Amino acid sequence: MKNKSKNKIEIQLPMKFNPGLSKFEPELPLRKSRKKFKLKINWVLWLILLIGIFSIGYTIIILMINYK
């Protein structure tokens, strides 16, 4: 036999008065809201990457010009 525990959790919803029906009703969200996240930009890392890319490109161009 399986023992199933019947734990019931009561959820408290925000109640709002509906004047048309003259009673309180739970206020449900109309759509799911996604969590907003902010993208953190590390400017120092981007600066180091740009300097590295430009220096590698510069050395490749110098080597191509001097290669005979």
C-alpha positions, 0 to 999 in steps of 0.5 A, a space after each residue: 500500500 502506498 501512503 499518500 500524504 494529503 498536505 494542502 497548502 492554502 494560497 492567499 490571493 489578493 482580493 478586489 471588490 467587484 461592484 457589479 457582483 457586489 462581492 470580493 473576488 481574487 485578483 489574478 494576473 492576466 499573463 505570466 511576467 518574465 523575470 527581467 535581467 540586466 546584462 552586465 557589461 565588463 568594459 575593461 574586458 571588452 577594451 582588452 579584447 579590442 586592443 588584442 584584436 587590433 594588435 594581432 591584426 596590425 602585426 598580420 598586416 605588417 608581416 604581409 607587407 614585409 613578406 617577400 
